[in-house]
Amino acid sequence: MGEFPSSGWDDLQRGAGMYATCRGCNSFGGRAYVPAYSDFVASALAGLVSWGQSVEDGPPPPRVRLSADRVRPGAVIRQVLFMLLVASGSSGLGDRFPVLRSFVLDQRVGTLPSNLRVYLSFVVTSRIRINSTQIRLNLVTGSNVAMVEVAGPPFAWLLEIGDDSSSESQDVSDWTKFPPDYQGRVDVETVLGSVVNPFVGDYRHVWQIEADAS
């Protein structure tokens, strides 16, 4: 994994991004995981649109449930880990936790260490938010959690490193137990939010932020 540029960005018409991985790894992920991830995105978008057309006007519920067939959760979670490693902004995350690279590159099957958790949320937004490693400090207990985030419709993915989680989103860390070619049904019940501010892990809608501020 490469480094974020010290300043400035190059405009690319094909979307937001950075040069953060070698050609070989990027091509490998594109072949092994991106098709399954794209299919999962399409299923989620279709499900959210169908649900949205069936509900009455009013504020959205805080949580929503989605069931999808023919999903490859093992490939999806490895693409997510790939994106989070890149989003961390340096090679440091992979150096400190080589198990993350092993799941992605070696297609290892198993469970993440208990201090590493991946959370999935639904976000209805036109924005994306990518946060490199940030620290959340609990002033009561003195503990802290490191977080890396990739958020953009219809998903927000959050990696937490530490033991003091307060996330209300669904923990999908155990999807690593599936090999990339496994296909089956997944049931997701998680936070339905938005991307409004720059704060990692905050999926409140505008009206919720305004209500909290008042």
N, C-alpha and C positions, 0 to 999 in steps of 0.2 A: 504494500500500500504506500502511496506517495504522501506528499505534504500539501496542505493548503497553500496557495500563493500568498506572499507577504502583503501584497496589495494589488488591487485591480483584478478585473475579470474579462475574459473574452466572450463576446456575444456569439452565441451559436443558435441558429434557427431551429435546430432539432430539440431544443429544450434546455432545462437547467442541468448543470453538471460540472465536473472537473476531471482533469487527468490525475487519477489517484491509484491506478492499478496498471499492471503490465498488460500488453496485448494478449498474451497467452491466457492469463487468468480471466480477463474480460471476455474473451471468446469462449472459454470453458463455461463460465456462468451463463452466457447467452445461449449456449447449446443445451446445457444440462438442466437449467432451472427456470430461465425466463419464460419459455412457453407455458409451463405449469403455473407460474405466477400470473401471467397475463390472463390465462383462463380463469383463475380464481378472482382476479379483479373484475373480469367481465360478468361472472356469476354474481358477485356482490353488488355491482352497479345495477344489474337487472333486478335483483331482489329488492334493493332499496327503492328503485323507481316504482316497481310494482306495489311495494308497501306504501310509498308516498301517495300513490293514486287512490289507495283504498281508505285512507284515513281522513278525518274531518279537519277543517282548518283549526289552527291553534298552535300553541307551543309544542315542539317535538318532545317525545318522552325522553327521559334521561338514559334509557337503555333500549336496545332492540335485539331481537333474536334472528339469526339467519341459519338456515340449513341448506347445504349444497352437496350434490352427489358428484361423483367422478372427479374429486379433488385429489391432488397429489400433495398432501401436507408435508411430506418429507422434503420434496423439492421446493415447496413454497418457503418453509422455514430456513432452508439453506440459502435461498436468494435473499431473504430478509437479513440473515446474518452477514451475507456478503455486503449488502447495502449499509448495514450498521458499521461494519469494519471500515468501509470507505468513508462514511459520514463522520467517524471519530476524528478524522483530520490528520492522522499520522499513523505510523506503523506501531505505535506504542500499545494500542489495545490488543493487537494480535501478538505482540511480543510478550505481553504480560499474561495473556490467556491464550496460549497456542491451541487449546482445545477448540476454540472458535474456528481457527483456520482448518483444523483437522476435520471438523464437521463439514466445512464447505469444500475444501480441496480434495480430501481423502474420502469424502462421502461416508465418514464414520457414522455408525448407528449407536445410539445410547442416550444418556441423559446429561444435560448440562449440570455443572456443579451447582450446589444449592444457593450460592451467592450470585449466580447469574440468572436473570429472569427476562424473558421476552414477553411483552404485553401487546395485545391487539385491541385497537379501538376503531370505531367507524367515525369518519369525519365527513360532513357535508359542507364543502367549501370550495372556493375557486383558487385558494392559495395553497402553496406548499411551505413546509417549514423543515429545515434541516439543522439540527443542533449537534455540534461536536461535543465532546465530553464536558459535562457540567456537574457541579456538586450541589446536592440539596442537604443542608444541615438542619438537624432537629435540635433546636435550642433547649428543649426539655431534657432529652436523653443524652445529648452530646454526640450522637451517632450521625453518620452521614452516608449518603447514597450517591454514587456516580451514575449519570444518565447520558445516553446517546439516543437521538431521535431522528426518524425519517417519517414525516407526515405529509400526506397529500391524498386527495380523494381517490378511492373511498376509504383508505386505511391510514391509521397512524400506528407506527411500530416504535416501541420504546424498550430499550435495553437498560435494565437496572443492575448495578453492581454494588452489592452490600446486603445487609440483613434487615434493614428497616424500611420495608416497602409500605406505602400507603395507597398504592394504585387500586382503583376500582375497575380497571379494565381486565379483560380475560387473559390469564396467563396461558400462553401457547408454547411454553418452553419444551413441553414433552413431545411436540411434533418431531423433535430430533430422533425419536425412537423409531420412526418410520424410514425405510430406505427411500431414496428419491423416486424409484419407479412404482412404489405402492400407490394404489388408487382406491379411494373409498369415500365415505360420507363424513362430513364435518358439521358439527353444530357449534355455533358461536353465539354467545349472549354477552354483550359488552356495552360499554359506554357509547352513546351516540352524541357526538359533539361537533365542534368546528375548530378552525384555526384562525384566530383573530389577533392574538398578540404574539410576541416573540418568546414567551416563556415555555420552556420545555415541559411537556407533560400536562399543559393546561389546555383543555378542550372545551372550555366554557363558551357558550354563545354570547353574542353582544349583549342581549337583554339580561343574561345572567351576570355578566361583568358589571353592567350598569346597576343592577339590583344590589349586588354585593358592595359596590362603591357607595350607594346611598344608605 
